[in-house]
Amino acid sequence: MTATARDRLIVGLDIPTVGEAEAIVKALGDDVLFYKIGYQLAFAGGLEFARDLAADGKKIFLDMKLLDIDNTVAKGVENIAKMGMSMLTLHAYPKAMRAAVEAAKGSDLCLLGVTVLTSMDEQDVIDAGYEYDPHTLVLRRAEQARAVGMGGIVCSAEESSAVRKIVGPDMAIVTPGIRPAGSDKGDQKRVMTPADALRAGSSHLVVARPIVKAADPHAAARAILDEMTSAL
């Protein structure tokens, strides 16, 4: 992959209002190309904001984690593709992924299967009723995502190396839970530094709190971009 650090860094706009998100985007300027918008901002006017950012030339990762009956997933994907989004998440259930892949045909939307949330450890997976440990479950879902033609998957950087062997060189591996050395893990349990995540096989890194909650978001983003560049 020849993408630069700027192409690979996705800043998570995990903040409560569009006004605050606009301030972050302005502060980061041209250094940041890619943004993630999830539930918190989406339900506060963030979907229109996502359209506006895309129209301004930014790339948008819409983190909706869709999961529903096939027709509902398909219709949602069709409309999201029309919004000009670059990436969209859905839970990596085979039926939902197949419906989404069919609905996204002919568009530039990269569909990402969410394997196991990075806030979950082995006990969380057991409590959810799965018979697999997190690592095994991630690899199984990666195989299923590749088989149905998904554009990539979302997983912890701890699994990136093993997942890359399964999905090959072309699928995206998007990694949340990225924490620069010395930063607070927050509610994440499976984390890694930016450089280590890229070396492990991740193609895109999602960084939210270490940037958007920093005293100087631009400086924080620049430091992460520099670390990523050193690993490429």
PABA-739596 format. One record per residue (C-alpha): x, y, z; residue number from 1. Coordinates in pm, 1 decimal. Layout:
N
PT        x        y        z  nr
PT        X        Y        Z NUM
...
END
This chain:
232
PT        x        y        z  nr
PT      0.0      0.0      0.0   1
PT    139.5    339.6    -97.4   2
PT   -101.0    562.8     94.1   3
PT     54.9    835.5    308.2   4
PT     -2.6    889.8    678.9   5
PT   -257.8   1158.1    589.9   6
PT   -456.2    902.0    389.9   7
PT   -444.2    652.7    675.3   8
PT   -527.2    866.1    981.0   9
PT   -898.8    887.7   1060.3  10
PT   -985.7   1139.8   1329.8  11
PT  -1288.7   1031.6   1529.7  12
PT  -1525.6   1321.5   1586.8  13
PT  -1660.2   1166.2   1905.8  14
PT  -1793.6   1492.8   2040.9  15
PT  -2146.4   1609.3   2124.7  16
PT  -2221.0   1894.0   1884.8  17
PT  -2165.1   1992.6   1525.0  18
PT  -2028.2   2327.9   1641.8  19
PT  -1751.0   2155.7   1836.6  20
PT  -1683.2   1924.7   1541.7  21
PT  -1653.7   2222.6   1307.9  22
PT  -1400.8   2378.3   1544.9  23
PT  -1190.7   2060.6   1546.0  24
PT  -1197.9   2033.1   1167.3  25
PT  -1096.3   2397.5   1134.1  26
PT   -813.1   2353.2   1385.0  27
PT   -677.5   2047.8   1203.6  28
PT   -696.3   2215.7    864.3  29
PT   -543.3   2046.9    561.8  30
PT   -329.4   1813.0    773.0  31
PT   -626.8   1581.2    827.1  32
PT   -821.0   1436.9    535.1  33
PT  -1032.9   1164.6    696.0  34
PT  -1295.5   1187.4    972.2  35
PT  -1512.9    933.8   1152.4  36
PT  -1868.0   1023.3   1251.4  37
PT  -2048.3    785.5   1485.2  38
PT  -2367.9    774.2   1687.3  39
PT  -2299.5   1065.6   1918.6  40
PT  -2251.5   1325.4   1647.3  41
PT  -2485.1   1159.5   1395.0  42
PT  -2777.7   1211.5   1631.7  43
PT  -2690.7   1578.8   1678.6  44
PT  -2697.5   1687.3   1314.9  45
PT  -2385.8   1497.7   1217.4  46
PT  -2526.0   1333.9    905.5  47
PT  -2576.8   1668.3    731.0  48
PT  -2234.0   1771.8    858.4  49
PT  -2091.4   1454.2    705.6  50
PT  -2242.8   1546.6    369.5  51
PT  -2094.4   1895.3    395.5  52
PT  -1748.2   1763.4    478.7  53
PT  -1762.6   1521.1    186.7  54
PT  -1867.5   1803.1    -44.4  55
PT  -1563.0   1998.4     77.4  56
PT  -1331.8   1715.5    -25.1  57
PT  -1293.6   1535.6    306.1  58
PT  -1331.5   1159.0    338.8  59
PT  -1592.3   1037.1    584.0  60
PT  -1601.9    708.3    771.5  61
PT  -1964.0    671.2    883.9  62
PT  -1953.6    442.7   1186.4  63
PT  -2311.5    318.0   1207.0  64
PT  -2246.4    -52.5   1275.5  65
PT  -2557.5   -156.4   1084.2  66
PT  -2728.9   -484.6   1164.7  67
PT  -3084.6   -566.9   1065.2  68
PT  -3284.8   -776.7    821.4  69
PT  -3135.9   -791.8    473.3  70
PT  -3373.8   -546.9    307.2  71
PT  -3330.9   -285.2    578.3  72
PT  -2951.1   -309.6    562.3  73
PT  -2956.1   -289.4    183.0  74
PT  -3178.6     18.4    170.2  75
PT  -2967.9    192.5    431.8  76
PT  -2647.7    119.1    241.3  77
PT  -2798.3    247.4    -84.1  78
PT  -2877.8    584.4     72.4  79
PT  -2545.4    611.4    253.2  80
PT  -2363.6    549.2    -75.5  81
PT  -2557.1    840.0   -227.1  82
PT  -2432.4   1066.4     54.3  83
PT  -2075.3   1048.2    -74.7  84
PT  -1937.5    861.4    225.3  85
PT  -1604.8    679.0    192.0  86
PT  -1644.9    406.2    456.2  87
PT  -1936.4    248.5    640.6  88
PT  -1940.1     -7.3    920.5  89
PT  -2177.8   -292.2    979.7  90
PT  -2151.5   -582.2   1218.7  91
PT  -1976.1   -871.8   1048.0  92
PT  -2270.2  -1110.1   1027.7  93
PT  -2260.4  -1294.5    693.2  94
PT  -2622.3  -1225.8    591.2  95
PT  -2596.0   -854.9    665.2  96
PT  -2261.0   -830.4    487.3  97
PT  -2393.0  -1003.2    175.6  98
PT  -2692.3   -769.4    159.6  99
PT  -2468.5   -464.7    203.6 100
PT  -2217.6   -573.2    -61.6 101
PT  -2495.1   -621.4   -315.8 102
PT  -2647.5   -282.5   -231.1 103
PT  -2313.4   -100.5   -259.3 104
PT  -2225.9   -234.5   -605.4 105
PT  -2132.9     41.4   -848.4 106
PT  -2046.2    289.3   -572.4 107
PT  -1714.0    391.1   -415.5 108
PT  -1835.3    306.5    -64.6 109
PT  -1593.4     82.2    126.5 110
PT  -1788.3   -151.3    352.4 111
PT  -1621.1   -252.0    678.2 112
PT  -1720.1   -548.8    889.1 113
PT  -1688.7   -486.0   1264.0 114
PT  -1539.2   -799.1   1417.4 115
PT  -1502.3   -757.7   1796.2 116
PT  -1519.5   -415.5   1960.6 117
PT  -1187.9   -300.5   2104.6 118
PT  -1364.3   -224.9   2434.1 119
PT  -1429.0   -599.9   2475.6 120
PT  -1198.0   -859.9   2625.6 121
PT  -1240.2  -1237.4   2660.1 122
PT  -1482.0  -1218.2   2952.3 123
PT  -1698.0   -966.7   2763.1 124
PT  -1715.3  -1202.4   2465.0 125
PT  -1809.4  -1494.7   2690.4 126
PT  -2076.3  -1284.3   2860.3 127
PT  -2219.1  -1203.7   2515.7 128
PT  -2271.9  -1574.5   2452.6 129
PT  -1993.1  -1648.5   2205.4 130
PT  -1802.3  -1974.8   2220.9 131
PT  -1485.9  -1817.2   2080.2 132
PT  -1220.3  -1604.1   2245.5 133
PT  -1183.9  -1255.0   2089.7 134
PT   -888.4  -1348.7   1868.1 135
PT  -1059.3  -1656.2   1723.0 136
PT  -1385.0  -1468.4   1668.6 137
PT  -1204.8  -1184.2   1489.0 138
PT  -1030.9  -1427.3   1252.0 139
PT  -1354.1  -1613.8   1177.1 140
PT  -1533.2  -1291.1   1093.3 141
PT  -1240.3  -1172.9    881.3 142
PT  -1267.4  -1490.3    674.1 143
PT  -1640.6  -1434.4    631.7 144
PT  -1591.5  -1069.2    532.7 145
PT  -1339.8  -1163.9    266.5 146
PT  -1563.6  -1441.6    134.5 147
PT  -1859.8  -1208.9     73.3 148
PT  -1654.0   -930.7    -88.1 149
PT  -1637.8   -667.3    185.0 150
PT  -1395.1   -378.4    143.7 151
PT  -1233.7   -430.7    480.7 152
PT  -1279.6   -502.9    846.2 153
PT  -1250.1   -326.0   1178.9 154
PT  -1041.7   -497.4   1443.8 155
PT   -793.9   -431.3   1721.7 156
PT   -433.8   -377.9   1615.4 157
PT   -354.5   -682.0   1828.4 158
PT   -521.5   -893.3   1559.8 159
PT   -401.5   -696.8   1255.3 160
PT   -107.0   -919.8   1171.8 161
PT   -310.3  -1240.2   1180.6 162
PT   -599.8  -1076.0    996.1 163
PT   -373.3   -944.7    720.5 164
PT   -267.3  -1303.4    646.4 165
PT   -633.7  -1394.0    600.0 166
PT   -763.3  -1098.4    399.2 167
PT   -456.3  -1036.8    181.6 168
PT   -295.6   -707.6     82.3 169
PT   -592.7   -524.6    -66.6 170
PT   -864.2   -521.1    199.5 171
PT   -864.5   -236.1    448.7 172
PT   -792.1   -310.9    813.0 173
PT   -925.4    -20.3   1016.5 174
PT   -803.8     -7.1   1373.2 175
PT   -964.4    187.2   1658.6 176
PT   -818.6    185.7   2008.6 177
PT   -504.4    368.4   1896.2 178
PT   -322.9    537.1   2181.5 179
PT     10.0    722.9   2155.2 180
PT    263.3    605.8   2412.8 181
PT    178.8    737.5   2759.0 182
PT   -182.2    835.4   2683.1 183
PT   -487.3    719.9   2878.2 184
PT   -656.0    401.5   2750.1 185
PT   -999.6    524.4   2858.7 186
PT  -1256.2    246.1   2808.1 187
PT  -1045.2     63.5   2550.9 188
PT   -896.7   -271.9   2649.7 189
PT   -704.8   -381.2   2337.8 190
PT   -488.8    -88.7   2227.9 191
PT   -164.0    -16.2   2041.9 192
PT     51.3    281.7   1943.0 193
PT     14.9    426.6   1590.1 194
PT    352.1    303.7   1463.2 195
PT    308.8    -45.1   1605.0 196
PT    -40.3    -74.0   1456.0 197
PT     84.2     10.5   1106.5 198
PT    372.0   -233.1   1138.6 199
PT    124.4   -499.8   1248.9 200
PT    -75.3   -465.1    927.1 201
PT   -341.5   -201.8    990.7 202
PT   -415.7     16.1    689.2 203
PT   -611.1    293.6    866.3 204
PT   -597.1    416.2   1225.4 205
PT   -890.6    574.0   1407.2 206
PT   -781.3    824.6   1671.0 207
PT  -1040.0   1024.0   1865.0 208
PT   -977.3   1131.1   2223.8 209
PT   -597.3   1171.9   2198.5 210
PT   -665.2   1438.4   1933.2 211
PT  -1008.7   1590.2   1994.9 212
PT   -957.7   1613.5   2372.8 213
PT   -600.2   1745.1   2347.0 214
PT   -517.1   2097.0   2459.9 215
PT   -379.0   2152.1   2108.4 216
PT   -556.9   1914.7   1867.5 217
PT   -345.1   2024.1   1571.3 218
PT    -19.2   1953.4   1752.8 219
PT   -153.8   1617.1   1871.8 220
PT   -254.8   1520.7   1518.9 221
PT     80.2   1631.1   1377.3 222
PT    266.9   1419.0   1633.5 223
PT     61.5   1113.4   1540.6 224
PT    106.5   1176.6   1168.2 225
PT    482.3   1205.2   1221.3 226
PT    489.3    878.5   1414.1 227
PT    285.5    708.1   1141.9 228
PT    516.9    843.2    870.6 229
PT    815.5    696.6   1051.4 230
PT    652.6    354.0   1038.2 231
PT    559.0    360.3    669.1 232
END
